[in-house]
Amino acid sequence: MWQKIIQADGLVSQIYITTETPSTEKRQSWRVAIRKEFKDMIRQGVWDVIERSSIPEARRLLGSKWVFKEKRDGRFRARLVCLGYSQIPSRL
């Protein structure tokens, strides 16, 4: 099912939402895409590993989720995105 999304800045995009279980072949392709994205983020130094105890008590970690997209040319793309709705703007 295609769903049209209109963002706050007026940009319109479409996403495909499905509840079907992917086939074994597609599942393997998604795993390869996840590993590729994860390796790229490690290579680029996207984050630092920290101890949970080093986070101030009044602060929380930002969550994340995987977003999957099958490109028109048949490639599988996986992205790890931050759940920005839980972010608190800085008070600098």
CYANA upper distance limits for C-alpha pairs under 8 A (distance plus 0.5 A):
  1 MET  CA     16 TYR  CA      6.05
  1 MET  CA     17 ILE  CA      5.99
  1 MET  CA     18 THR  CA      6.97
  2 TRP  CA     14 GLN  CA      7.00
  2 TRP  CA     15 ILE  CA      6.17
  2 TRP  CA     16 TYR  CA      4.92
  2 TRP  CA     17 ILE  CA      6.84
  3 GLN  CA     14 GLN  CA      6.06
  3 GLN  CA     15 ILE  CA      5.92
  3 GLN  CA     16 TYR  CA      6.69
  3 GLN  CA     17 ILE  CA      7.71
  4 LYS  CA     12 VAL  CA      7.48
  4 LYS  CA     13 SER  CA      6.41
  4 LYS  CA     14 GLN  CA      4.94
  4 LYS  CA     15 ILE  CA      7.06
  5 ILE  CA     12 VAL  CA      6.22
  5 ILE  CA     13 SER  CA      5.78
  5 ILE  CA     14 GLN  CA      6.27
  5 ILE  CA     15 ILE  CA      7.87
  6 ILE  CA     10 GLY  CA      6.55
  6 ILE  CA     11 LEU  CA      6.37
  6 ILE  CA     12 VAL  CA      5.08
  6 ILE  CA     13 SER  CA      7.08
  7 GLN  CA     11 LEU  CA      5.87
  7 GLN  CA     12 VAL  CA      6.87
 22 PRO  CA     26 LYS  CA      6.37
 22 PRO  CA     27 ARG  CA      6.37
 23 SER  CA     27 ARG  CA      6.52
 24 THR  CA     28 GLN  CA      6.74
 25 GLU  CA     29 SER  CA      6.93
 26 LYS  CA     30 TRP  CA      6.67
 27 ARG  CA     31 ARG  CA      6.82
 28 GLN  CA     32 VAL  CA      6.81
 29 SER  CA     33 ALA  CA      6.76
 29 SER  CA     76 PHE  CA      7.11
 30 TRP  CA     34 ILE  CA      6.68
 30 TRP  CA     68 PHE  CA      8.31
 30 TRP  CA     76 PHE  CA      6.83
 30 TRP  CA     77 ARG  CA      8.08
 30 TRP  CA     78 ALA  CA      7.67
 31 ARG  CA     35 ARG  CA      6.71
 32 VAL  CA     36 LYS  CA      6.67
 33 ALA  CA     37 GLU  CA      6.72
 33 ALA  CA     76 PHE  CA      6.55
 33 ALA  CA     77 ARG  CA      6.20
 33 ALA  CA     78 ALA  CA      5.99
 34 ILE  CA     38 PHE  CA      6.56
 34 ILE  CA     77 ARG  CA      8.31
 34 ILE  CA     78 ALA  CA      5.96
 34 ILE  CA     79 ARG  CA      7.95
 35 ARG  CA     39 LYS  CA      6.54
 36 LYS  CA     40 ASP  CA      6.66
 37 GLU  CA     41 MET  CA      6.72
 37 GLU  CA     78 ALA  CA      7.01
 37 GLU  CA     79 ARG  CA      7.04
 37 GLU  CA     80 LEU  CA      8.28
 38 PHE  CA     42 ILE  CA      6.79
 39 LYS  CA     43 ARG  CA      6.60
 40 ASP  CA     44 GLN  CA      6.66
 41 MET  CA     45 GLY  CA      6.59
 41 MET  CA     46 VAL  CA      5.86
 41 MET  CA     47 TRP  CA      8.45
 42 ILE  CA     46 VAL  CA      6.88
 42 ILE  CA     47 TRP  CA      8.24
 50 ILE  CA     54 SER  CA      7.56
 51 GLU  CA     55 ILE  CA      8.03
 55 ILE  CA     59 ARG  CA      7.12
 55 ILE  CA     60 ARG  CA      7.97
 62 LEU  CA     82 CYS  CA      7.26
 62 LEU  CA     83 LEU  CA      6.93
 62 LEU  CA     84 GLY  CA      7.83
 62 LEU  CA     86 SER  CA      6.93
 62 LEU  CA     87 GLN  CA      7.15
 63 GLY  CA     82 CYS  CA      6.48
 63 GLY  CA     83 LEU  CA      5.78
 63 GLY  CA     86 SER  CA      8.24
 64 SER  CA     80 LEU  CA      7.13
 64 SER  CA     81 VAL  CA      5.96
 64 SER  CA     82 CYS  CA      4.88
 64 SER  CA     83 LEU  CA      5.70
 65 LYS  CA     80 LEU  CA      6.22
 65 LYS  CA     81 VAL  CA      6.12
 65 LYS  CA     82 CYS  CA      7.22
 65 LYS  CA     83 LEU  CA      7.66
 66 TRP  CA     78 ALA  CA      7.10
 66 TRP  CA     79 ARG  CA      6.11
 66 TRP  CA     80 LEU  CA      5.08
 66 TRP  CA     81 VAL  CA      6.78
 67 VAL  CA     78 ALA  CA      6.21
 67 VAL  CA     79 ARG  CA      5.70
 67 VAL  CA     80 LEU  CA      6.84
 67 VAL  CA     81 VAL  CA      7.59
 68 PHE  CA     76 PHE  CA      7.94
 68 PHE  CA     77 ARG  CA      6.30
 68 PHE  CA     78 ALA  CA      5.11
 68 PHE  CA     79 ARG  CA      7.05
 69 LYS  CA     76 PHE  CA      6.56
 69 LYS  CA     77 ARG  CA      5.64
 69 LYS  CA     78 ALA  CA      6.96
 70 GLU  CA     74 GLY  CA      6.84
 70 GLU  CA     75 ARG  CA      6.38
 70 GLU  CA     76 PHE  CA      5.11
 70 GLU  CA     77 ARG  CA      6.62
 71 LYS  CA     75 ARG  CA      5.65
 71 LYS  CA     76 PHE  CA      6.63
 71 LYS  CA     77 ARG  CA      7.64
 83 LEU  CA     87 GLN  CA      8.18
